[in-house]
Every structure is written in C-alpha cells, then in structure tokens.
Amino acid sequence: MNNQFNFDRVTSADQPRNNCELMLDNETLGTTVGSPVITIGAVLFDPYSSDSSEELARRALMIRIDISDSIKYSTGVDGGTIRWWFEQKDEAIKALVGNDSVPVQAALRTLERYCNERGSFMADEFFDDICDFPKCNRFWAKDPDFDMRLLQHYYDHPDLSGKLPWTFHKCRSVRTVQDLAWPEGGLERPEFDVPGVAHNASWDAITQAMTVQAVMRRLGLARDQDVEFNSWKGNDNVQVFET
C-alpha cells in the first residue's frame, strides 16, 4: 500500500494529510553523546498510512561510516558496548562494515539530502520516486535523546561541516506513542513481517516506522483506517519484533 501525499499544504496544522516523515536509527560504539556512530539507518514514511516492510525497504537508507573516521571525531569507544556487540548475531555485526563505508562528512551530507532534497536527479542516489515526496516534516527515533543527539555531535563538530536536518521541535519518540497505544506494554503490540535482523540500523528503522503506523491505526487516526491490512502477523495480542 503506497503513501498518498497532498502537496497543497505542508503545515503542522495539517499533519494527517501531509506526512513525509523520517524514522532514524543508529548503531554505535557507545551510549553517550560523542560515542562513535558506525551505521545510520533511515526510512521515509507516512505515520497515517500502512506500509509493508517490502515497501519501506525499497525506500530505506543505510549508511555505513568508516569506523576509523567515526572514532576520530568521537570522544571515545565504550568497552561495554563492544562487549555487547560480540554477543549479537553475526548478520548484525557484519552489517556494521563493508566496502561501501564512507567518511563521516559524506555520511552527514547524504542524510541531509535524503531528508530534504527533492529533485529528479535524486532517484539515482536513493530510490525512483523520491522526487514525489515532500521534504521531511517530522523526525522520529526510538529515543531522540539518543539517536538525534549522537548525530548532532558530528553536525556540531568544529572540524566537520553540515546542516542538522531537523530542529528540536520536530523530533518525536517511538516509545512515547507506543505507551499511548499500548499502555500495558509489549505483549499487546503486533508482530511485523520484517525479514531483516535486529540491530541492523535500516531494518530497525523500518520496524520502528511500522510501529508508529500501527499506533495510528490503534488510536483510530490512520488515513486508511477502514482498509484491511494483512502485512502484520498475528493480532493485537502478539509481541512486536523488538529492535
């Protein structure tokens, strides 16, 4: 099911019809501001629609940052986080590195462009119909105090240049809306048909975007509220795929 965007008005007062929003997830070598960010996962989505994981994967972004460069502009690596990574699945660990790794500066610029540049020339870099999407209106993360702040460290670094794609008042928390929809906790949340592995930044972003969409349906706010949607497994009593 594809998103339908209305370009006539893109204002905070008209959110339910104008929603190109961004879900962000980082994988890092620490948990405090200044820790090295080594992968950035993001996906453009509409909270008030319902997308399959395949549709979101088609337009998702995965940026691998050269680990040496990331550490260079960081305040240091956390040993406890390194130990935690050694306990994760091989697929998640392997996703941290690759021949497509880029310097921090290039990663910042790529994220800026993905969020806010919309020209036909963007299709070759990202996905075919990105020029049909509005610029990002709001920015989500499981916890903005973590993901947004860790990236802000790089955007604010005196030896790097770049414009932070968001302002603080446009950031939203997945955990907050989850608690509104399912105040009793995880056992109420739906399970998603997401083929990726946990702790891969792009797949985590996709799962979190689907979580927000599920919240809006649960609260009766989805634009396609009456449309049957079968891309989630189970029902409201099945646990969600956790990131």
Beta strands, then each sheet from edge to edge (+ up, - down):
strand 1: 21-28
strand 2: 37-45
strand 3: 60-64
strand 4: 139-141
strand 5: 171-173
strand 6: 191-192
strand 7: 232-233
sheet 1: 3+ 2- 1+ 4+ 5+
sheet 2: 6+ 7-
end
